[in-house]
Amino acid sequence: MITAWDWFKRSIVKRDLGDHEGAIADLNNAIRMKRDFTNAYFNRGNEKTHLKDFQGAIADYTKAISLKTDLAEAYNNRAFAQCAIGDYQEAIDNCTTAVRLNPDYARAYYNRGTARSYLKDHEGAIADYTKVIGLKPKHANSYHARGNARSYLKDYEGAIADYTKAIGLKPEHTNAYHARGTARSYFKDYEGAIADYTKVIMLKPDDTDAHKARGQAKYRLGDYQGAIDDYTKVIIGNRDDANAYYDRGNAKYLLKDYEEAIADFTTATSLRPEFAVAYSARGQAKHGYEDYRGAIEDYTKAIDLNQDDAVAYSDRGWVKHDLGDYPGALADYNKAISLNPDLAEVYLNRGLTAYFLRDYQGAHADYAKAIGLNPNYAKAYYNRGLMYLSLSQKDKALTEFMRAIELGHLVRQEVLDKCK
């Protein structure tokens, strides 16, 4: 006659073969025959966890605990299932019980660290991962997880050290490479970040997240064509990724490939009609393409979607300035400043429009404000120099031009000659 233990033993064979449903069927039979079969409830909870039936798993672990209240593994595994359904505080409580029952239970500390991370208790998570590392110094995932917690606390140096340790223990740890690349980006070590993302791509050639991150790092280094190549890989992997089209469009815009940039921004907005910044970006590209009316339409659409976008008002004002609509430009600059009074470029642009309207006092005040916000704003010194030159104040003009040159702005010799 088949006993409950026979069903239990057969379930283990099926488990080892990966037949989790078959294992559950055998455990059901074992439990029918022996209602207080603690190990059967526990193992059935494990099998349900494998099948992502977390509620069912929690019920089985709870039954196992009711039969054997000091079963640390059941508390830990119940915590894992609770974490999977977002019940993080219950998970923490169960892990705490598990480590009270078994102070050297590394997995319970790890799971508690995970739950604490979800609740943004990153310092608590670091303490738990550190405990795991003390118990298991070669546990690569704990270094990776602790690095993540340190990153959330903006301890990027500590995070990089942890990711590096994780990689040393597990050289194919793609998540650690990716995370280290992100931390390096915060330090503006874009070359190091690119190296890490490249390693991820070597190990996982179709990892679109790594291509996107590498594209962003290349973009920040000014390698716009390299960024385009990576964003294109992302798009090939997902034709509906509006952000990838937007990012690629920005890189094309900076290469002055305005027509292609417009095409990408158009795709981005067709995929996501409420994508306000993509309309603004397309407006910039149309401005560069000298489609001024189209640019104004796009900036207006962006403003309709986000009426607090100071930059969109400012950029629309700049297009209106180029069209000679100085009153319209001033209205947009004024609105931008009312929304964000700390944008130096808006004062610069408003100052230039005032200059064109021969409002030299207004221009002077705006250039002074721009410089006050950004004392190294070379273009503001240059524009103020042009204003002084038009007023025949040559000494003041020369002083402004020399300051602009010191800050890296090109001033043509014929302009300097007019100051003599």
Secondary structure, DSSP 8 states (H G I E B T S, - for coil): ---HHHHHHHHHHHHHTT-HHHHHHHHHHHHHH-TT-HHHHHHHHHHHHHTT-HHHHHHHHHHHHHH-TT-HHHHHHHHHHHHHTT-HHHHHHHHHHHHHH-TT-HHHHHHHHHHHHHTT-HHHHHHHHHHHHHH-TT-HHHHHHHHHHHHHTT-HHHHHHHHHHHHHH-TT-HHHHHHHHHHHHHTT-HHHHHHHHHHHHHH-TT-HHHHHHHHHHHHHTT-HHHHHHHHHHHHHH-TT-HHHHHHHHHHHHHTT-HHHHHHHHHHHHHH-TT-HHHHHHHHHHHHHTT-HHHHHHHHHHHHHH-TT-HHHHHHHHHHHHHTT-HHHHHHHHHHHHHH-TT-HHHHHHHHHHHHHTT-HHHHHHHHHHHHHH-TT-HHHHHHHHHHHHHTT-HHHHHHHHHHHHHTT----HHHHHTT-
